């Protein structure tokens, strides 16, 4: 299942007062992430994705995505619980001459079997850590 969110970032939006767009996903596993910057952005539009107060993408705190005519895309493996399924997309474009529309996409696996396997793997990882097995 693919989610697609267009986000219109107004020109002149500052990093101090970014546009914050909430996006809700279903319970499952994010297996794919994609953020498309259309031609014309000219590296003037910036984005971060957070869940609560935690920055999720890019993973380095304070980091941001920025591009021109390119889709940033990568495989992921992030669990989304039913009670923690909202993300906030922070965008800003202080020097843009006009609004730009970013396209944010998430690939989600909703399978109960996949979620069960994820929990088993997490449990195994914790067990191995307790046994001091290097991972």
One Martini backbone bead per residue (centre of mass of N, CA, C, O) as a GRO file, in nm:
protein
  135
    1UNK     BB    1   0.097   0.036   0.023
    2UNK     BB    2   0.039   0.375  -0.089
    3UNK     BB    3   0.130   0.693   0.010
    4UNK     BB    4   0.011   1.034  -0.086
    5UNK     BB    5   0.159   1.368  -0.030
    6UNK     BB    6   0.080   1.684  -0.092
    7UNK     BB    7   0.300   1.981  -0.050
    8UNK     BB    8   0.250   2.319  -0.003
    9UNK     BB    9   0.510   2.563  -0.027
   10UNK     BB   10   0.547   2.865   0.061
   11UNK     BB   11   0.679   3.142  -0.002
   12UNK     BB   12   0.882   3.254   0.272
   13UNK     BB   13   0.923   3.022   0.453
   14UNK     BB   14   1.047   2.971   0.760
   15UNK     BB   15   1.234   2.796   0.994
   16UNK     BB   16   1.095   2.938   1.245
   17UNK     BB   17   0.804   2.907   1.057
   18UNK     BB   18   0.693   2.637   0.964
   19UNK     BB   19   0.535   2.411   0.787
   20UNK     BB   20   0.280   2.197   0.930
   21UNK     BB   21   0.214   1.856   0.827
   22UNK     BB   22  -0.013   1.623   0.876
   23UNK     BB   23   0.027   1.255   0.880
   24UNK     BB   24  -0.158   0.956   0.819
   25UNK     BB   25  -0.129   0.620   0.910
   26UNK     BB   26  -0.125   0.299   0.918
   27UNK     BB   27  -0.086   0.014   1.047
   28UNK     BB   28   0.266  -0.088   1.031
   29UNK     BB   29   0.523  -0.090   0.772
   30UNK     BB   30   0.777   0.099   0.672
   31UNK     BB   31   0.950   0.031   0.350
   32UNK     BB   32   0.902   0.323   0.212
   33UNK     BB   33   1.066   0.628   0.099
   34UNK     BB   34   0.945   0.951  -0.045
   35UNK     BB   35   1.087   1.267  -0.182
   36UNK     BB   36   0.967   1.517  -0.400
   37UNK     BB   37   1.148   1.746  -0.607
   38UNK     BB   38   1.082   1.971  -0.818
   39UNK     BB   39   1.127   2.150  -1.066
   40UNK     BB   40   1.246   2.476  -0.933
   41UNK     BB   41   1.354   2.468  -0.639
   42UNK     BB   42   1.664   2.526  -0.618
   43UNK     BB   43   1.734   2.462  -0.313
   44UNK     BB   44   1.469   2.623  -0.141
   45UNK     BB   45   1.359   2.349  -0.017
   46UNK     BB   46   1.256   2.211   0.301
   47UNK     BB   47   1.279   1.893   0.504
   48UNK     BB   48   1.098   1.726   0.775
   49UNK     BB   49   1.043   1.429   0.979
   50UNK     BB   50   0.803   1.370   1.240
   51UNK     BB   51   0.743   1.214   1.573
   52UNK     BB   52   0.663   1.430   1.749
   53UNK     BB   53   0.984   1.518   1.883
   54UNK     BB   54   1.094   1.317   1.666
   55UNK     BB   55   1.331   1.271   1.432
   56UNK     BB   56   1.319   1.061   1.146
   57UNK     BB   57   1.361   1.250   0.879
   58UNK     BB   58   1.629   1.276   0.900
   59UNK     BB   59   1.811   1.127   1.158
   60UNK     BB   60   1.955   1.385   1.198
   61UNK     BB   61   1.955   1.632   1.397
   62UNK     BB   62   1.873   1.911   1.187
   63UNK     BB   63   1.825   1.779   0.944
   64UNK     BB   64   1.770   1.788   0.577
   65UNK     BB   65   1.584   1.822   0.291
   66UNK     BB   66   1.725   1.887  -0.047
   67UNK     BB   67   1.635   1.985  -0.391
   68UNK     BB   68   1.632   1.912  -0.767
   69UNK     BB   69   1.456   1.717  -0.957
   70UNK     BB   70   1.411   1.501  -0.706
   71UNK     BB   71   1.400   1.174  -0.551
   72UNK     BB   72   1.396   1.075  -0.233
   73UNK     BB   73   1.499   0.728  -0.183
   74UNK     BB   74   1.411   0.457   0.055
   75UNK     BB   75   1.457   0.207   0.257
   76UNK     BB   76   1.256   0.069   0.524
   77UNK     BB   77   1.195  -0.011   0.900
   78UNK     BB   78   0.897   0.107   1.034
   79UNK     BB   79   0.697   0.116   1.296
   80UNK     BB   80   0.328   0.147   1.304
   81UNK     BB   81   0.115   0.234   1.531
   82UNK     BB   82  -0.209   0.306   1.609
   83UNK     BB   83  -0.099   0.530   1.842
   84UNK     BB   84   0.160   0.616   1.617
   85UNK     BB   85   0.047   0.749   1.305
   86UNK     BB   86   0.169   1.044   1.332
   87UNK     BB   87   0.304   1.290   1.125
   88UNK     BB   88   0.543   1.560   1.071
   89UNK     BB   89   0.580   1.812   0.824
   90UNK     BB   90   0.860   2.010   0.771
   91UNK     BB   91   0.851   2.327   0.596
   92UNK     BB   92   1.070   2.540   0.388
   93UNK     BB   93   1.114   2.876   0.187
   94UNK     BB   94   1.275   3.167   0.208
   95UNK     BB   95   1.390   3.201  -0.122
   96UNK     BB   96   1.143   3.161  -0.270
   97UNK     BB   97   0.935   3.283  -0.540
   98UNK     BB   98   0.747   3.025  -0.506
   99UNK     BB   99   0.549   2.777  -0.487
  100UNK     BB  100   0.578   2.430  -0.377
  101UNK     BB  101   0.537   2.077  -0.464
  102UNK     BB  102   0.550   1.816  -0.265
  103UNK     BB  103   0.616   1.454  -0.262
  104UNK     BB  104   0.486   1.219  -0.034
  105UNK     BB  105   0.597   0.875   0.032
  106UNK     BB  106   0.450   0.560   0.147
  107UNK     BB  107   0.535   0.233   0.230
  108UNK     BB  108   0.298  -0.022   0.339
  109UNK     BB  109   0.271  -0.284   0.574
  110UNK     BB  110  -0.034  -0.455   0.701
  111UNK     BB  111   0.046  -0.721   0.796
  112UNK     BB  112   0.012  -0.931   1.063
  113UNK     BB  113   0.253  -1.112   1.003
  114UNK     BB  114   0.469  -0.891   0.983
  115UNK     BB  115   0.424  -0.783   1.271
  116UNK     BB  116   0.492  -1.047   1.416
  117UNK     BB  117   0.780  -1.078   1.309
  118UNK     BB  118   0.885  -0.817   1.426
  119UNK     BB  119   0.840  -0.893   1.726
  120UNK     BB  120   1.020  -1.142   1.724
  121UNK     BB  121   1.283  -0.997   1.639
  122UNK     BB  122   1.293  -0.804   1.878
  123UNK     BB  123   1.305  -1.023   2.094
  124UNK     BB  124   1.566  -1.156   1.991
  125UNK     BB  125   1.742  -0.908   2.021
  126UNK     BB  126   1.710  -0.876   2.327
  127UNK     BB  127   1.816  -1.154   2.402
  128UNK     BB  128   2.100  -1.121   2.277
  129UNK     BB  129   2.175  -0.879   2.453
  130UNK     BB  130   2.149  -1.026   2.727
  131UNK     BB  131   2.373  -1.245   2.620
  132UNK     BB  132   2.601  -1.075   2.475
  133UNK     BB  133   2.552  -1.064   2.169
  134UNK     BB  134   2.683  -0.958   1.897
  135UNK     BB  135   2.538  -0.734   1.630
   0.00000   0.00000   0.00000
